[in-house]
Amino acid sequence: METVIKLSQFLLSLSLLIILHELGHFIPSKIFKTRVEKFYLFFDVKYSLFKKKIGETEYGIGWLPLGGYVKISGMVDESMDKAQMALPPQPWEFRSKPAWQRLIIMLGGVIVNFILAFVIYIGMAYAYGDMFIANANIKDGFSIENKAMLKAGFKTGDKIIAVDGEKIERFDNSINAKIVMGKQVLIERNGAEQEIKMPNDFIDQLSKEEKGPILSLRLPFVITALQPESVNKTLQPKDIVVALNGQKTKYFDEAATVLQNNKGKTISATVLRNQKVVPLEVVISKEGKLGVGRGGLDLESLEKLGYYKVSKQEFSFMESIPVGIEKGKTQLVGYGKQLKMIFNPSTGAYKQVGGFGAIFNIFPNTWSWETFWSITALLSIMLGVMNLLPIPALDGGHVLFLLYEMISGKKPSDKFLENAQMVGFILLITLLLLANGNDIYKAIVGR
């Protein structure tokens, strides 16, 4: 069932993005009286799951879910329809239209992608508001268990002050991305500030570690269940361990240290149970364990216990507009930085390029509209940016040739465009194989 939910979100998001992107080409084509022969969700390689011709356009759904397309008459595209291009130009064809109209048609898809992302972020700001923890309220620093972070010089208890000179004002989902893409991180440790220079190949190092956040909130030791072999029957689910062997253990990492230092011993313990302090004795195994399962608490419970103060902002519709636009700008700039790192071989970021498997895996196993729209908005930005790359066969390649034509007054020949399209197609297939090959490799090795 979890896989079905995940797959449903993946297909719904992908279909929405493809249809709206292609509409971005379709609508200006119709406005400029350019014939659109096909409008397809997914690719119909020799076979269509569904098709219906309405007017001059065939609408359909293909069987290969690797994208979608509109086939515009008189345009050198992935269809490589040389027979049509060999005939004299017709008034309704793409090649017969002025360069500025062709430019708008080609830019339509990415414009829709960017507009969609900003509209989603505006809608999310209005519907969900903004929940976060002010960085200043994280008094005892962060929990850092990732080996790549430890190797870079971070420790549990470090406070993150700034990344590349940009002050960190709040703890939210963006802080991990900022550190991953950062070069210098200013931290506070034991009351003193110091700067950590991030390794150039940090992303490559991260890929070799277990998946998970590079840093997270420090959480209390909350018992969720007793393991069958546990001898500590005095412990109960929902107990919060607040002291061990006479030492306060506000956070789990502090409790773990005490347990490791007292392997095989019986020590005193204090737990918070139903808001009451209960003293106990516990037996620690030779491995430094209590024989219990542990879990976290939601932000509301953490706030009630006095761990963190959670801030929530709600916005009117008009207030949501600048908030959503700023969120979109931040994501757009962040993705641009990621691409820059991917194209820099020394970072090793290219090894993390993912295909459809990677996109599928970012969707959760449970249905959350907030998460769904957040992922869809980010994917829309990614799709828009990728399509703008100046690679023949992508929108950006067509735009590049159109700009050349508008500046020089010379139109590239159909033969040149066909050859460029073929080169671009081969390059795209190579990139697709690299991305999905990475997915397969990670699935095999478990990383």
N, C-alpha and C positions, 0 to 999 in steps of 0.2 A: 504493500500500500504506500509506503514511504517513497519508493521508487516511482510509482505512478504520479504522486503529488509533485515530485521533483521534475519528472518528465513533462507534466502538464504545464508547469510554470515555464519551463524552458521553451516548449513549443509555442505557447501563447505569446511570450515575450519576443521570440524570434519572428513569428508570423506578423505581429504588430509592427515591428521595426521594418521588416521587408516591405510590407504593403504600403506603409506610409512613405518609405524612401522612394519606392517606385512611383507612388502618386506624385511625389515631388518632380519627377520627370514627365509624368503623364499629363498633369494639369496644364503646365505651360505649353506642352506640345499641342494640346487641344486649343488653347488660347491663340496660338500662332498658326492654327489651321495646318498642323503637321500630322500626317496619318500615323497612328499607332496600330501596328498589325497584331501584336500580342501583349497581354498583361498577365504575367504568371507569378504565382507564389510557388517557390521551389522550382527546380529545373525538370523539364519534361523530355529528358533524353529518350527519344524513340517511343515514349509512352506518357500519357496523362492520366491522372486519377479522375480528373474532372475537366471538362472544357465546354464552353458555350460561346457562340459568336453573337455579339450584339452590335449591330451596325457594321462598321469596318474593323472592329477589334475583337479578337478571340481572347476571352478571359478563361483562365484555367488554374489548376493546381497540379504541379508535377510530383513525381515520386521521390526525387532526390533532394532532401532538405538541406542544401548547401547555399541557399540564397534565393534570389528571384530575379526577374528581369522584365523590362518592357522592350519590345522590338519596334524600333522607330524606322519608318520607311526612309530609304536613301541615306542610311548611316552605316559607317564601317564600325561594327561592333562584334561581340563574341559569336554572333551567328555566322560571320564571314560569308555573307550572301553575295558572292562575286557576280552571279548572274544578274541580279538586280542592279548592281553598281555599273555593269557594262552597258546598260541601257541609257538613253538620253535622260537627263534630269527632268523630273516632273514638278509642277508647282507645289504639290502637297508633300514633297520630300524634304527631309532634314537638310540635305546638301544644297537645296535651292533657297533656303532661308538666309536672311542677313546674319552676319557673324554675331551681332549682339543678341539676336533671338536664340541662336544656337547655344551661346554662352549661358543664357538664363535657363534653357532646357537642361543643360548638363549640370549646372550648379543647383538645380531644384531639389535633387535628392538629399544632398548634404545640408542644404538650408533647412529642409524639413526635419532632418535629424537633430540639428542644433536647436531649432524652435521647440521640438518635442521635448528634449531634455530640460530646457528652461521652463516650459509649461508644467512638466511633472514636478520639478523642484518647487515651483511656486505653489502648486496644488498640495504638495506634501507639507510645506510650511503652514499653509492655511488649515489643513486637516489634522496634522499631528503635532504642530508646534515644534519646539526644539528642546530636547532634554539633554542635560550635560552636567558634569561636575567641574566646577572651576578649578583650574590647576593649583591655585593658591590654597585650596581646601584639602589638597592631598598632602597632609602634613608629614607623613612617614615614607614618602616616596613610593616607587612602584615595585611590583614583583617581577623579577627578571630571571627566567629559567632557561631561555633559549641559549644553546651553546655558542652560536655565532655571536650573540650579543655579549655573552660572558667573555669570549675570546677578544672581542673588540675593546673590552675594558669596562663594561657596565657591571653593576652589582645590584642585588636587591636592596632597596632602601634609597637608591638614587632618585633625586627629583630632576625632572627634565625642565630646564629653564627656557632654552631657545634652540632652534635648529637653523643653521646657516644665518644667524643673526635675527631670525624672526621669532619673537617671543611667543611661547606657548601659553595661551590664555585659558584653554579648557581641555579636559580629557574627553575625547570622543573617538569615533572610528578613524579619523584622519591622522591621528598622531603617529600611528604605526607607519603609514605611508610616507609621512614627512621624514621620519628617521631613516627609512629604507633608502629614500632618494637623496638624503642629506649628505653633506661633506663634513660639516663640523657640528657637534652637538654639545651645547653648554649644559652641564649638570651641576647640582649641588649635592655634596656628599659630606656628611658629618659637619654641616655648617659652613663648609668652604666650597667655593665655585671652582670648577675645573673644566677644561675643554677636551673632548674626545674626538679624535680625527677618525672618521669612518673609513674602513678598508675600501679600496677601489673595487674589489671583487666581492663586496658584502652580499649582494644578491645571489651570487654563485654559492657563497658559503651557506646562505639561508636554505638554498635548494637541497643541501645535503643533510639538513636537520629535519626533525619531525615537524609536521604542519602545526600551526598555531600562532597566536599573537607573539610578537617579539617582546612585548611588555604588557602587563595587565595590572589591575588594581590588586593590592594586597588584601586578602580576604581572611576572615576568621576560620578556625578549625571547626566546621560544622559536621557532626556525625549524621550520616544518612541511614546506615544499617550496620548490624553486627554480622560479621562473617561467621559461618557455621563453626569454624575451628577456634574462634575467639574465646579466651578464658575470662575476658572482662565483661561479665554478665551484668555488672552494675551500671554499665553505660547504656544509654538509650538513644534511639533515633531522635534527632532534633536537638540533642545536647550540643552546647557550644563550649569547647575546651578553652578556659580562660587562664589556667595556671597549671604548671607541671613541675613537680619537685621544688615547690616554693618560688618558682620563677613565673612572672606574668607572661602569658603567651597570647597577646592580642591578635596576632596573625598566625596563619598556619605555618609559614616559613620559620617562625620562632619556635613553634611547637616541634616541628620536624628536627630542628637542631638539638633540642633537649632530648628527644627520643633517641637520636643517633648517639648522643653522649652517655646514654644510660641503657644500652642494649642488655637484655637479659636480667634487668633489675625490676623490683617492685618499688614504685614511687608514689608519692601523694599527687592528687590531681584535684582540680576544682572545675566544675562545669556550671554553666548557666542553663537551668532547666525550668521552663515555664516561668521565666523572669525571676527565678529564685536561685541563689548560690548554693550549690550542693558539693560538699567535700567528699572525696572518694580515694580509694587506692587502686592503682592499675598496674598490670603486669606487662612489661615490654618484651617483645620477642627478641630472639638473637639477631633478627634483621632490623631491629629498631622500629617495629610496628605495634599498633594496638589491636590489630585484627578488626578494623572497622572500615566502612566505606565513608568517603567524605564528599561533600558537595558545596555549592555556593548558595548565596542568598541574592534575591533581587534587590534592585537599588532602593526600593521603598523600605525593605527590612533592614538594609544596611544603614539607612538614614535614621530609622527608629532606634537602632542600637548605638547611634552616635559615631559611626565610622566615617561617613561622608555626608556632606550636605548636597542634595541634588537640586539643581536649578531647572525650572521649566518655564519657557516663554511661549505664550500663545499670541498669535498674530491675527489681525483683521485681514480681510481680503486685500485691501490696499497695502497694508504693511507686509503682506506675504510676497508682493511683487519684487521689491528690492532684495529681500532676504533670499528668495529663490534664484534671482539673477546672480547674486553674489556666490551662492552655492554652485551654480552652473559654471561660473567663471573659474572658481577654485578647482573644480573637477577637470575642466578643459585644460587649464595650465598644468595641473598635475599629470594628466595623461600625456601632454606634450613632453614633459620631463622624462616620463617612462620611455617614450619612443626614443628620445635622445640617448638614453642609457642602453636601450636594446641595440641601437646602431653603433655603439662603442664596444668593440670586441673585448677590451680589457676588463669591462665590468662583469662579463659572463652572463649578463641579463638575457642575452639571446637564448640561453639554454632554458629559460623559463617561459619562452613564447608558447602559448597554448592554443589549441584548436577548439573544436566543438565540444570535446570532452572536458576541457578546462572550463568553458562557459557553462556547461551542464552542471559541473560540480560546485559552482558558486551559488546555485540555488539551494535553499534549505529543504529539509525533508518534511517540514510542516508548512502549511499554507499561511502566509502572512502578506497581506496586501501592501503594508508599509515596506517590507523587504522587497517584494516583487517590483514595486514601482521604483524603488531606489536602485535596484540592479538594472532595470530596464532603462532608466535615465542614463546611467553610466555606460551601458552598452550602446545607447544611441549616440553618445558623444564619441565613443570608440569607433563606431561605424562611420560617422561623419568624418572624423580625422583620417581614418584609414583610406576612405574613398577619395580624399583630397591629395593623397600622395601622388607625385607626378610620374606615375607608372602607366604606360600605355595599357589599355584594357580597363583601367579604373577611370572614374569620373575626372580625377585630377590630371590624368594623361590627356584626355580630350580637351580639358580646360587649357592645359599648357599649349597645345597646338592651336587652339582658337585664339589665345592671347598673342601667339606669334603671328598669326594671320592678321589680327587687328592692328598690331604694331607695324608690321612690315608691309602689309597690303598684299602679301603673297599667300595663296592658299596651298598647303601641302597637297601633293598629288594623291589620288586614291591608292595608287600602288605603294607609296610611302606609308600611308595610313594602315594599309593591310599588313605590311611587313612589321610596322611598329606594334600593331595589335597582336600579331603572332608572338613577337618577342615578349610583350607584356603578359600575354596569356601563359607562356612558358615560365616566366618569372613568378606569376601568381601561383601556378601549380607547384612550383618549387617551394614557395613560402607555405602553401597549404600542406604539403608533405612534411615540411620541417615542423610546423606547428602541431599537426596531428601525430607526427612521429614522436614528438616530445610527450604528448599525452599517452601514447602507447608505452613508451619507455618508462614513464613514471608509474603507470599502472602495473608494469611487470616488476619493477624494483621496489615499488611501494613508496615512492617519494613524489 
